[in-house]
Amino acid sequence: QDLQSGSSHRYPMSSLAAPSQCIAGTGLPQHPASALIIAPAAAAAQGWRCGPRELRPPAHARRPRSDHHARSCMMLVGASLASRHLLRHRSRIRKSVRQMAWTFPGMGNEASSSGLDDFRRTVRRELDDGERALRVFDIGGSGVKTALVSARELGKFLHDDGDDTAASQAEEPGALQWAEASSLLGIAPGHDGFEAWLRAAVPSLREELDDPRICFGVSVGGTVHHASGVLVDWWSGGGHPQELSPFLPKPTVASIMGLPSERTFVLHDGEAHLLGCSRCILPPPGLACLAIGTGVGLGLTDSRGAIVDPSSGPSMGQFYLNGAPLSGAPYKGVWQEWLERPGGLNERSRRVLTSEFANSSTPWRHPWVSLVLGRRGMELAEAAHACPELGADHFEGQEAEESRGPAVRAFGRQWLHFLRTALVPQFCANPRRRDPTKMLCFAGGVAARNWPLLQEVLVEAGASEPGQHRTLASGGFESARTSPLVEVLPLAPDGSALIGAAIYALAGIGGGSTGIWAR
């Protein structure tokens, strides 16, 4: 009443929460911050400021320039008081939330385990459908890839023995029999015209759109709201990354691609690689899948094997490295040593250093993870060591390995430096981390084409034989002595993002896709 009348009385903090005003079930005093937020301009005009024991106006708010300015001032006061209230009672809040997790469905670890069981059962049921087929897409920086696979063939490829972690040790897995092998459609247009371009690039798509037996799985860069398929921040566009306007309605991936929304299921490319990397319906717990392509993608599972959702506020911090999402986190690397060697700074390496990357004309001035450890980092290693580029003639064969050996090993040492000095200390050895990472798996085109040489650097010597546990090499780093052992799984199968998108689409068409996400 005094606030509405505009009186200039001073209000002690102790009077803001009466003993009878408590949040139901918690015993916490209910903070009347809403009363401050909706207070009229007359209250702020009196010059309230928030002191240690009283509410008084900030200096800049003593004479508000307008009613809108006055209301903004009061909202700041309310936010300050609410923050103090939460800090004062944080231990009681944590206890109450833990108690609520056992009471309400959808909260805590029990709900997560139940959701994983639902996801597994749904996928197994759909795998037995002899008429079900999946058209899958992987939309990334190198273009748009697509493939077609039947549910029966996918079921033969995936392990269905009830122990999804056992298959992760398989060294010689059988290849997935695609109904239509993976193909690169090329660089697509950006946001506009993508649907028409896609229909022209995939002639059978028109018939598949009208066939209810076919569902669609899409792996795409950018943050995705999984329940609706809405893109949150940017559209990779198959080679033309485009930031979405914050002032316009966010599009769904299905609408951009011209696919039926009720049969289209979308997930982030890092999550797709994670879901498809282990030849299992569910990936093992405590796994980090690092997809090395144009950039570096990351997918994580929690201690129960559920996928950590980077678009979820509480889980977002688990993907952060030095205060930024891993793919865009600052990382200097050791590539400067390549340029200091005789002949390292040549015309070819200068061309790589001055080429635009991710809309930056001078990317190497402030290097980050996706630049240094993705395809562009591999190109710099090739140029500095005068090795042939990664073309069709250099994919296999002993001669190809020998000619590319110096560049690939240098690139591998840079990756090992990153893992031992940045990722392992923060993701694996951090005692404050909720779900520490215990295993690593590598995926993506750059990793697949260079894996025979990369694993020589990344995997501990003597641990590469079938049946043995493969651990991350120490690399001579001091931090390796005190850090926990980190297991390195075999390389993800070819087309792991397409496989992950197919698994997720099967769960989605069966109504169980939400069970895979950690809560």
C-alpha positions in Angstrom: 0.0 0.0 0.0 2.8 2.4 0.8 4.5 1.6 -2.5 1.3 2.4 -4.5 0.8 5.7 -2.5 4.3 6.7 -3.4 5.3 7.4 0.2 9.1 7.7 1.0 9.2 5.3 3.9 12.2 3.0 4.4 11.5 -0.8 4.4 13.9 -3.1 6.3 14.8 -6.3 4.5 13.4 -8.4 7.4 9.9 -7.1 6.6 9.9 -8.5 3.1 9.1 -12.0 4.1 6.7 -12.8 6.8 7.0 -16.2 8.5 3.6 -17.3 7.2 4.5 -16.6 3.6 6.2 -19.8 2.6 6.5 -21.8 -0.6 4.4 -24.9 -0.3 6.3 -28.0 0.5 9.7 -26.3 1.0 9.5 -24.2 4.1 11.2 -21.4 2.2 10.0 -17.8 2.7 8.1 -16.5 -0.4 9.9 -13.4 -1.7 7.5 -10.6 -2.7 9.6 -9.5 -5.6 6.6 -9.4 -7.9 5.2 -6.5 -5.8 8.2 -4.5 -6.6 8.2 -5.3 -10.3 4.6 -4.1 -10.8 5.0 -1.0 -8.7 3.9 2.2 -10.5 6.2 5.0 -11.4 5.3 6.9 -8.2 7.3 4.3 -6.2 10.5 4.7 -8.2 10.1 8.4 -8.3 10.8 8.5 -4.5 14.4 7.2 -5.2 14.6 3.7 -3.8 17.9 2.0 -3.3 18.8 -1.5 -2.2 21.2 -1.3 0.8 22.3 -4.0 3.2 19.2 -3.7 5.3 16.8 -1.5 3.4 15.3 -0.7 0.1 16.4 2.7 -1.4 16.5 3.9 -5.0 19.7 3.9 -7.1 21.1 7.4 -7.9 20.2 7.2 -11.6 16.6 6.3 -10.7 15.9 9.1 -8.3 14.4 11.2 -11.1 13.1 8.8 -13.7 12.9 10.1 -17.2 9.6 8.3 -18.0 7.2 5.8 -16.7 9.0 3.1 -18.7 12.3 4.1 -17.1 10.7 4.0 -13.6 9.4 0.5 -14.2 12.8 -0.7 -15.4 14.4 0.6 -12.2 11.9 -1.3 -10.1 12.5 -4.5 -12.0 16.3 -4.1 -11.3 15.5 -3.7 -7.6 13.3 -6.8 -7.6 15.9 -8.9 -9.4 18.6 -7.8 -6.9 16.4 -8.8 -4.0 15.5 -12.1 -5.6 19.2 -13.0 -6.2 20.0 -12.3 -2.5 17.0 -14.5 -1.5 18.2 -17.4 -3.6 21.8 -17.2 -2.3 20.6 -17.0 1.3 18.5 -20.2 0.9 20.5 -22.1 -1.7 21.2 -25.2 0.5 17.6 -25.6 1.4 16.6 -25.2 -2.3 19.0 -27.9 -3.3 17.6 -30.3 -0.6 14.0 -29.5 -1.7 14.8 -30.2 -5.3 16.4 -33.5 -4.5 13.3 -34.5 -2.5 11.0 -33.4 -5.3 13.0 -35.6 -7.8 11.8 -38.7 -6.0 8.2 -37.5 -5.9 7.3 -36.2 -9.3 7.7 -38.1 -12.6 10.0 -36.6 -15.1 12.5 -35.5 -12.5 15.7 -37.1 -11.4 17.6 -40.2 -12.4 14.7 -42.7 -12.1 12.8 -40.9 -14.8 15.9 -40.8 -17.0 16.4 -44.6 -16.7 12.7 -45.2 -17.6 13.0 -42.9 -20.6 16.0 -44.9 -21.9 14.1 -48.2 -21.6 11.2 -46.7 -23.5 13.6 -45.5 -26.2 15.3 -48.9 -26.5 12.0 -50.8 -26.7 10.6 -48.4 -29.3 13.6 -48.7 -31.5 13.6 -52.5 -31.2 9.9 -52.6 -32.1 10.3 -50.4 -35.2 13.4 -52.4 -36.3 11.1 -55.5 -36.7 8.9 -53.6 -39.1 9.7 -55.2 -42.5 8.1 -52.3 -44.5 9.7 -49.4 -42.6 12.4 -47.4 -44.4 14.4 -44.3 -43.5 15.6 -41.5 -45.7 18.4 -39.8 -43.8 20.3 -36.5 -44.3 23.5 -35.1 -42.9 23.6 -31.3 -43.5 27.0 -29.9 -42.7 29.8 -27.5 -43.9 30.9 -29.8 -46.7 27.4 -30.1 -48.2 24.4 -32.3 -48.0 24.8 -36.1 -47.7 21.8 -38.5 -48.0 21.2 -42.3 -47.8 18.3 -44.7 -47.7 18.2 -47.7 -45.4 15.5 -50.3 -44.4 14.7 -50.9 -40.7 15.5 -54.6 -41.1 19.0 -53.9 -42.3 19.6 -51.4 -39.6 18.5 -54.0 -37.1 21.1 -56.5 -38.4 23.8 -53.8 -38.1 22.9 -52.8 -34.5 23.6 -55.0 -31.5 20.5 -56.2 -29.7 21.9 -58.2 -26.9 20.7 -56.0 -24.0 24.3 -54.8 -23.3 24.9 -51.8 -25.4 28.4 -51.2 -24.1 29.7 -54.6 -25.3 29.5 -53.7 -29.0 31.7 -50.7 -28.5 34.7 -53.0 -28.2 34.2 -54.6 -31.6 37.2 -54.0 -33.8 35.9 -55.4 -37.1 32.3 -54.6 -37.4 30.3 -55.6 -40.4 29.2 -52.8 -42.8 25.7 -51.5 -42.9 23.8 -52.6 -46.0 22.3 -49.4 -47.3 19.3 -49.6 -49.7 20.8 -46.5 -51.3 24.5 -45.8 -50.4 25.5 -42.5 -48.9 26.1 -39.8 -51.5 27.2 -36.2 -51.3 24.6 -34.1 -53.1 26.9 -31.1 -53.1 26.7 -27.6 -51.8 23.1 -26.5 -51.3 21.7 -23.0 -51.4 21.1 -21.3 -48.1 17.7 -20.9 -46.5 15.7 -19.9 -49.6 15.3 -22.4 -52.4 16.6 -25.4 -50.4 13.4 -27.4 -50.9 13.4 -27.1 -54.7 17.1 -27.8 -54.8 16.7 -30.9 -52.7 13.9 -32.4 -54.8 15.9 -31.9 -57.9 19.0 -33.5 -56.3 17.0 -36.6 -55.0 14.5 -37.6 -57.8 12.9 -40.4 -55.6 12.1 -37.9 -52.9 8.7 -37.0 -54.4 7.5 -40.6 -54.1 9.0 -41.0 -50.6 7.1 -37.9 -49.4 3.8 -39.6 -50.2 4.8 -43.0 -48.7 3.8 -43.3 -45.0 6.2 -46.2 -44.6 9.2 -43.9 -45.0 10.2 -41.5 -42.2 13.0 -38.9 -42.3 15.9 -38.3 -40.0 18.1 -35.2 -40.3 21.4 -34.4 -38.7 22.1 -30.7 -38.9 24.5 -28.1 -37.5 23.1 -25.5 -35.1 21.0 -25.7 -32.0 17.7 -27.6 -32.5 14.6 -27.8 -30.2 14.0 -31.5 -30.4 10.3 -31.6 -29.5 9.4 -29.3 -32.4 12.3 -29.5 -34.8 12.7 -25.7 -34.6 16.2 -24.2 -35.4 17.2 -21.9 -32.6 20.3 -20.0 -33.8 21.6 -20.8 -37.3 21.1 -22.9 -40.4 24.1 -24.7 -41.8 22.6 -24.7 -45.3 24.9 -27.4 -46.6 27.9 -25.2 -47.0 26.2 -21.8 -46.6 26.0 -21.1 -42.9 23.3 -18.4 -42.2 22.5 -16.9 -38.8 18.7 -16.7 -38.2 17.2 -13.3 -37.4 16.3 -13.0 -33.7 13.3 -10.8 -34.7 11.6 -13.3 -37.1 9.8 -16.6 -36.3 12.2 -19.5 -36.1 11.7 -22.0 -38.9 11.5 -25.8 -38.5 14.0 -28.0 -40.4 11.1 -29.9 -42.0 9.6 -26.7 -43.4 13.0 -25.6 -44.9 13.6 -29.0 -46.5 9.9 -29.5 -47.6 9.5 -32.7 -45.5 6.4 -33.8 -43.7 6.7 -32.6 -40.1 4.9 -35.6 -38.6 7.5 -38.0 -40.1 10.6 -35.8 -39.8 12.9 -36.0 -36.8 15.9 -33.7 -36.3 18.9 -33.7 -34.0 22.2 -31.8 -33.8 25.1 -33.3 -35.8 27.2 -33.9 -32.7 24.3 -35.9 -31.1 23.7 -37.8 -34.4 27.4 -38.9 -34.5 27.1 -39.9 -30.8 24.0 -42.0 -31.4 25.5 -43.8 -34.4 29.1 -44.2 -33.2 28.9 -47.4 -31.1 26.8 -49.8 -33.3 24.3 -49.9 -30.5 20.8 -48.6 -29.9 22.1 -46.7 -26.9 25.6 -45.3 -26.7 27.6 -46.2 -23.6 27.5 -43.9 -20.5 30.2 -41.3 -19.9 31.1 -41.1 -23.6 32.2 -38.0 -25.5 32.0 -38.4 -29.3 34.3 -35.9 -31.2 33.3 -35.5 -34.8 36.1 -34.1 -36.9 34.8 -32.6 -40.1 34.7 -29.0 -41.4 34.6 -28.1 -37.7 34.6 -30.2 -34.5 31.2 -31.5 -33.2 30.7 -32.9 -29.7 28.1 -35.3 -28.3 28.0 -36.4 -24.6 26.2 -39.0 -22.6 25.6 -38.9 -18.9 26.3 -41.6 -16.3 23.3 -43.6 -17.5 23.8 -43.3 -21.2 21.3 -40.6 -21.9 22.3 -37.9 -24.4 23.0 -34.5 -22.8 21.0 -31.9 -24.6 23.1 -28.7 -25.4 19.9 -26.7 -26.1 18.7 -27.3 -22.5 19.7 -24.6 -20.1 20.8 -26.7 -17.2 22.9 -29.0 -19.5 24.5 -26.3 -21.6 27.4 -25.8 -19.3 28.6 -29.4 -19.8 29.6 -28.5 -23.4 31.7 -25.5 -22.3 35.4 -25.4 -22.5 37.1 -22.4 -20.9 33.8 -20.5 -20.8 32.6 -21.2 -24.4 31.0 -24.0 -26.3 33.7 -26.5 -27.2 33.5 -26.1 -31.0 34.0 -22.3 -30.7 36.3 -22.3 -27.6 39.6 -20.4 -28.0 42.5 -22.8 -28.5 46.0 -21.8 -29.7 47.3 -25.2 -30.6 50.8 -26.1 -31.6 50.5 -25.3 -35.3 53.0 -22.4 -35.0 55.8 -25.1 -34.6 55.0 -26.4 -38.0 55.6 -23.0 -39.6 58.9 -22.6 -37.7 60.4 -25.7 -39.2 62.5 -25.3 -42.4 60.2 -24.8 -45.3 57.1 -24.7 -43.1 56.0 -21.2 -44.0 55.7 -21.6 -47.7 53.3 -20.3 -50.4 50.8 -23.1 -49.8 50.7 -22.6 -46.0 50.4 -18.8 -46.5 47.4 -19.4 -48.7 45.7 -21.6 -46.0 46.5 -19.0 -43.3 44.9 -16.1 -45.3 41.8 -18.1 -46.5 38.4 -17.1 -45.0 36.9 -19.5 -42.5 33.5 -19.3 -40.8 32.9 -15.7 -42.1 36.3 -14.5 -40.7 38.8 -13.1 -43.1 41.7 -13.5 -40.6 40.7 -16.6 -38.6 44.3 -17.5 -37.4 44.7 -14.3 -35.5 42.3 -15.6 -32.8 42.2 -19.4 -33.4 39.5 -21.6 -31.9 38.8 -25.4 -31.7 36.9 -25.9 -35.0 39.5 -24.0 -36.9 42.7 -25.6 -35.5 41.4 -29.1 -35.1 39.0 -29.4 -38.0 39.6 -29.8 -41.7 41.3 -26.4 -42.0 43.9 -27.5 -39.4 44.5 -30.7 -41.4 45.0 -28.5 -44.5 47.6 -26.4 -42.7 49.5 -29.5 -41.5 49.6 -30.8 -45.1 50.8 -27.5 -46.5 53.5 -27.0 -43.8 54.9 -30.5 -44.2 54.6 -30.5 -48.0 52.3 -33.5 -48.0 49.6 -34.2 -50.7 46.1 -33.0 -50.0 43.4 -35.5 -48.9 42.0 -36.4 -52.3 40.5 -39.4 -53.8 44.0 -40.8 -54.8 45.2 -40.7 -51.2 42.5 -42.6 -49.2 44.2 -46.0 -49.0 47.4 -47.8 -49.6 50.8 -48.0 -47.9 52.3 -45.4 -50.3 49.5 -42.9 -49.5 50.1 -43.4 -45.7 53.9 -42.8 -46.1 53.4 -39.7 -48.3 50.9 -38.2 -45.8 52.5 -39.5 -42.7 54.3 -36.4 -41.4 51.2 -34.2 -41.8 48.8 -36.6 -40.2 51.1 -37.4 -37.3 51.6 -33.6 -36.7 47.8 -33.1 -36.7 47.4 -36.1 -34.3 50.0 -34.5 -31.9 48.0 -31.3 -32.0 44.8 -33.2 -31.1 46.7 -35.0 -28.3 47.9 -31.7 -27.0 44.3 -30.4 -27.0 43.0 -33.5 -25.2 45.7 -33.6 -22.6 45.8 -29.9 -21.8 42.2 -28.8 -22.2 39.5 -31.5 -22.6 40.7 -34.2 -20.2 41.4 -31.8 -17.3 37.9 -30.1 -17.6 35.7 -33.0 -18.9 37.3 -36.1 -17.3 39.3 -35.0 -14.2 37.2 -32.2 -13.0 35.7 -33.2 -9.6 32.9 -30.6 -9.9 31.6 -32.0 -13.1 28.3 -33.7 -12.8 28.9 -36.5 -15.3 32.6 -37.0 -16.0 33.7 -38.3 -19.4 35.3 -41.7 -19.2 35.5 -42.7 -22.9 36.3 -41.0 -26.2 35.1 -41.9 -29.7 36.2 -40.2 -32.9 33.9 -39.7 -35.9 33.7 -37.6 -39.1 35.3 -37.6 -42.5 38.7 -36.2 -41.4 39.0 -38.8 -38.7 37.9 -41.7 -40.9 40.3 -41.0 -43.7 43.3 -40.5 -41.5 42.5 -42.9 -38.6 45.3 -45.6 -39.2 47.9 -42.9 -38.6 46.0 -40.8 -36.1 45.5 -43.7 -33.7 49.2 -44.3 -33.6 49.5 -40.9 -31.9 46.3 -40.9 -29.9 46.1 -44.4 -28.6 48.6 -45.7 -26.0 51.3 -48.0 -27.5 50.5 -51.7 -27.0 46.8 -51.1 -26.6 45.7 -51.4 -30.2 45.3 -55.1 -30.4 41.7 -56.5 -30.6 40.2 -57.4 -27.2 42.4 -55.0 -25.3 41.3 -51.8 -23.6 42.6 -48.9 -25.6 43.5 -45.8 -23.6 44.4 -42.3 -24.5 48.2 -41.8 -24.9 50.0 -39.7 -22.3 52.0 -37.8 -24.9 54.6 -36.9 -22.3 52.3 -34.3 -20.7 52.7 -33.7 -17.0 49.0 -33.6 -16.5 48.7 -37.2 -17.7 50.3 -38.6 -14.6 47.5 -37.5 -12.3 44.5 -37.6 -14.7 42.3 -40.7 -14.9 42.6 -43.3 -17.6 40.5 -42.4 -20.6 39.3 -45.2 -22.9 39.4 -44.7 -26.6 36.7 -46.6 -28.5 37.2 -47.8 -32.1 36.5 -45.3 -34.8 32.8 -44.7 -35.4 31.4 -46.6 -38.4 31.2 -44.9 -41.8 28.2 -42.5 -42.0 27.7 -42.4 -38.2 25.7 -39.2 -38.4 23.3 -40.8 -40.9 23.1 -43.9 -38.7 22.3 -41.8 -35.7 19.7 -39.9 -37.6 18.1 -43.2 -38.6 18.0 -44.5 -35.0 16.4 -41.3 -33.8 13.8 -41.2 -36.6 12.8 -44.8 -35.7 12.3 -43.8 -32.1 10.4 -40.7 -33.2 8.0 -42.5 -35.5 7.3 -44.9 -32.6 6.7 -42.1 -30.1 9.7 -42.8 -27.9 12.3 -40.2 -29.0 12.1 -38.0 -25.9 13.4 -40.9 -23.7 17.0 -40.5 -25.0 17.5 -37.0 -23.6 19.1 -36.6 -20.1 16.9 -34.8 -17.6 
